[in-house]
Amino acid sequence: YRADRDAEIDGEISVGGTFAKLPTRSPFAVRILLTMLTILGLVTFLLIGLVVLWLSRSTAPHAAGAVVTRPWHVLAVGGGVVLGGPLLVWGIVAVIQPFLAKLAVVVVFAVIAILAVIFGPIPSLTALGDWATRHRGGLFGSFVVGVILWRLVAWLLPFVGLVLSLGLLIWGVGGWIVAIWDRRSRRAPAPLLPQPAEVAA
């Protein structure tokens, strides 16, 4: 067998012959590479999220606030979009006939899905960080804290991290949609994070 540690054999197993431990193929280099890629991915996601929050300062606080103040409504909206989107695309692909039209629908859906996975969890991660910092982290600090907590849970408890990631995606997508809809319908939901006050002279 090829590994970087000794084999553990159950005492009830009868083995005829001997064990030969072969050297591993650069395990240390592989681990270092995987660790560097993981850190690079985390830093890249943090930078992307901070840029998105900076560009959407008028929408992101409302999206995060919707996750906290209307969690079940946001969950229903996000779940309907995340879970119902593939069904809708499958129905459209099954109905239309030209192959190029089907391919175009699949490509557009794939691009939207990738963007949703990247940008979708930002409001829910911000809300998570705001809860962890007891409303003292601000818009950007809360997002950073939320990302760190999310990655720690995913690293320590992979299955729980997977469930948490799915929940963050659904709530985040729902938060974006609810916030954009409220702004278009000229509603004024209270943002999660405090906004700069306008002080009269």
N, C-alpha and C positions, 0 to 999 in steps of 0.2 A: 504494500500500500504506500501511497505517496501523501505525506502530511508533514506538518511541522511540530507534531507532538506524538507521544506514544498512544497506541491504540488501547481502548478500554473494552475488554472482552467479558461478557457475562460468564459467571462461574459455572452455569449449567450447560454451557455450550462445549461440545467436544470437538477439538481441533486436531486433525491429523496432519502433522507436518510442522513447519516453523513459520514465523512471521519475518518479513523482510521490509524494513522501513526505508523507502527511497527518499532521497532529498527532494524538497519541494522546489518548484520552479520560481525563484525570486519572490518568495512570499512577502518579504519586507518591502520590496520595491512596489509590489502590487498594492499592498496596504497603504503605503504612503501616497500612491497615485489616487487610490479611491478616496482617501481622506482629503487630499487636496481638491479633488473634483467636488466632493461634498461641501467643503468650505467655500469653494468658488461659486457653487450653485446657490448657497445660502446668501452670500454677499451680493450676488447678482440679483436675487429676488428682493433683498432688502433695498437695493438701490432703485430697482424698477418700481417697487411699492412707494418709496419716498418721492420719486419723480411724479408718479400718478397722483399721489396725495397733494403735491404742490400744484400740479396743473388743475386739479379738481377741488380746490379749497372751498368752493361754493356748494359742492355736491357731496363730497366725502363725509363731512361731519353729519349731514342729514342722513346719509346712508348708514353710518355707524349708529346714529341715534335711533333709526328705525329698527335696527337689530335688537336694541335694548328695550325700547318703549313698546314696540309691537312685534314681539318675537314670533308669535304663532301666525300672525298675518304674513310676516316676511317669510317664515318657513313654508307656508302654503304657496306663496308666489314663487319662491325659489325652487321648491320641490316640483311645482308644475312645469317650470321652465327646464330644469335640469333633467327630470325624468320624462317629461312629455315631449321634449325637443327631438330626441331620437325617434320616437314613435311617429311624430309628425313628418319627419324627413323620410322615414321608411314608407309612410303612406303616399307622400308625393312621388317618391321614386317608383313606387309600384303603379301609380296611375299614369305618369307621363311616359311617352313611348320612345322618342329619339334617345339613342345612347348618349350623345353629347349633352343633352339636357340633363339626363340622370347624373352624368359625371360632374356637370357644373353644380348641381344641387349638392352632391356629396362633397365636393371640394369646398364650397362655401360653408357648409355645415362643419367640416373639419377645421377650417380657419376660425370660425366662431367658437367652436369647442375649445381650441387651443387658447384663444384669447380669454375665454371664460375661466379656464383652469388657472391661467397666470394672474389675471386681474380680479377674478371673482371674489376670492377670500379676503381681499384687502379691508373692506368695511368690518367684517366679522373679526378679523385679527386685530383691528384697531379697537373694536369694542372689548375684546378680550383683554388687551393691554390696558385699556382705560379702567376696566374693573380691577385688574391686578394692582394698578398704581393708585387706586381709590380716587380717580378723576384728577390726578395731579401730573399725568405724563404729557398732556398736550396731544395734539394731533399726530405729530411725528414720533414722539417718544412712546406713546401708547402702541403705535404700530410696531416699533422695534421690540418692545417688551412682549407683545402678543406673538410675534414671529419666534422669539427665543423660547417662550413657553411651549408653543406648538411643536417646535423641533425637539425640545427636551422630552416631551411626552412621546413623540414618535420614535425617539431613540431608545427610551427606557422601556416603553410598552408598545411594541409595533402594532399589535391588533387594535389597541385603544387609539393609537395614533392614526390608524387608517380610518376608523369610525369618526374620530375628531376631524380629520381632513375633509371627509365627505360632508360632515355637518357644517364646517366652516365655509365650504364651497357653496352649499345650498343657501345658508343664511346670507352669505356675502352677495351672491347673485340676486337674491331677493331684496337685499338692502339697496343695491344699485337701482334696481327696477322701481322699487317703491319711491325712492328719493327722486328719481328722474320724473316719474309720473306725478308726484306731488308738486314738483316745480313747474311742470307743464300745465297742470290744472290750477296753478296759482294758489296752492295751499302753502301754509307756512308751518311745517312741523318743527318742533323744538330740536335744535341740533344737540348731539351728545356732548360735544366739547364746547367750551365757552368761546364766544366770538369777541373780537375787539370792540369795545364800547365807543360810541361816538359821544364825546364830551362837548357840551355847548360852552361857549365862552361865558 
